[in-house]
Amino acid sequence: MAARRVNVGGMDDDLPRPKDDVLAALLAQDLDRLSVGELDDRIVALEAEVARTRAKRDGASKFRSAADSLFRR
């Protein structure tokens, strides 16, 4: 099953990712070699990373809204 690419910030999905792209490397990892415990650990780590990323996005959004409000006056 091919990895689904996510359109982030209007970036063109057809463009190749850089070779050092962490997300591309993560999506390319072979999960068949992992045990159930290792898969559980991976899920926990990925869920924590999603939470961290969402918190950063929310903070950036609030900062942007505050800056927009300040400069609209």
Secondary structure, DSSP 8 states (H G I E B T S, - for coil): --------TT--TTS---TT-HHHHHHHS-GGG--HHHHHHHHHHHHHHHHHHHHHHHHHHHHHHHHHHHHH-
